[in-house]
Amino acid sequence: MKKRKRGIPIQFYVSEDEYEIIQQRMEEVGTENLSAFIRKQALNGYVLHVNISPIRELVTLQRRCSNNLNQVAIAVNTHGGIKPEELETLQKDYDALWKPLSDLLEQLAVITEM
């Protein structure tokens, strides 16, 4: 019997659905060797680690904008108008929200092009 190049076995379990997906992907790349396919994916495949801290910042900014908008609505309903400073604050908060959102969308676009 020949000596194996690779002497360490790795075993794992998949569901029927997962197995079907693996089979479909193997067909897409034109291989029939499951071990070679999985080894290639494990060694050369992509694993994405997503940093969601920019999203948390956007949620905080969105909450602040929503709060300010509610305060403006209360002021309009109660007093019939708002102060120019309140409107400027609201505009600044929305501007602060759009810059990080635009940056995040650009980063997501780069990831999806991979």
C-alpha positions in Angstrom: 0.0 0.0 0.0 1.3 3.5 -0.9 2.2 5.9 1.8 -0.3 8.8 1.9 0.9 12.4 1.4 -1.6 13.5 3.9 -1.8 11.4 7.0 -4.2 13.5 9.2 -7.9 12.7 8.7 -10.5 15.4 9.4 -14.1 14.4 9.8 -17.2 16.5 10.1 -20.9 16.2 9.7 -23.3 18.2 7.4 -27.1 18.2 6.9 -28.7 16.9 3.7 -29.3 20.5 2.6 -25.7 21.4 3.2 -24.5 18.3 1.4 -26.7 19.3 -1.6 -25.1 22.8 -1.7 -21.6 21.3 -1.5 -22.5 19.0 -4.4 -23.8 21.9 -6.4 -20.7 24.0 -5.8 -18.5 21.0 -6.8 -20.4 20.7 -10.1 -20.0 24.5 -10.7 -16.2 24.2 -10.5 -16.2 20.8 -12.3 -14.7 18.5 -9.7 -15.9 15.1 -8.4 -13.3 14.7 -5.6 -15.0 15.8 -2.4 -11.8 15.7 -0.3 -9.9 17.8 -2.8 -12.8 20.3 -3.1 -13.2 20.8 0.7 -9.4 20.9 1.2 -9.1 23.6 -1.5 -11.9 25.6 0.1 -10.5 25.3 3.6 -7.0 26.4 2.4 -7.9 29.0 -0.1 -11.5 30.0 0.6 -12.5 33.3 2.1 -13.7 33.8 5.6 -15.2 37.2 6.3 -15.0 38.9 9.7 -17.4 41.8 9.7 -16.7 44.7 12.0 -20.2 46.1 12.9 -18.9 49.0 15.0 -19.7 51.5 12.2 -23.3 50.1 12.1 -23.6 50.7 15.9 -22.4 54.3 15.4 -25.1 54.7 12.6 -27.8 53.4 14.9 -26.7 55.8 17.6 -26.8 58.7 15.2 -30.2 57.6 13.8 -31.6 57.5 17.4 -30.3 61.0 18.0 -31.9 62.3 14.8 -35.2 60.6 15.6 -35.2 62.1 19.1 -34.5 65.5 17.7 -37.2 65.1 15.1 -39.7 64.2 17.8 -38.7 67.2 19.8 -39.2 69.4 16.8 -42.7 67.9 16.2 -43.6 68.5 19.8 -42.4 72.1 19.6 -44.4 72.7 16.4 -47.5 71.2 17.8 -47.2 72.9 21.2 -45.8 76.4 20.2 -46.6 76.6 16.5 -43.0 76.7 15.4 -39.4 76.0 16.2 -36.3 78.0 16.9 -33.7 78.3 14.2 -31.1 76.8 16.5 -33.2 73.6 16.8 -33.4 73.3 13.1 -29.7 73.8 12.7 -29.0 71.1 15.3 -31.3 68.7 13.4 -29.5 69.4 10.1 -26.1 68.9 11.7 -27.2 65.5 13.1 -28.5 64.4 9.7 -25.2 65.5 8.1 -23.3 63.5 10.7 -25.5 60.5 9.9 -25.0 60.6 6.1 -21.2 60.7 6.0 -20.6 57.4 8.0 -23.5 55.8 6.1 -21.9 56.7 2.8 -18.6 55.3 3.9 -20.1 52.1 5.1 -22.0 51.6 1.8 -18.7 52.1 -0.1 -17.0 49.5 2.1 -19.9 47.0 1.5 -19.6 47.6 -2.2 -15.9 46.6 -2.1 -16.7 43.5 -0.2 -19.5 42.4 -2.5 -17.2 42.8 -5.6 -14.7 40.2 -4.3 
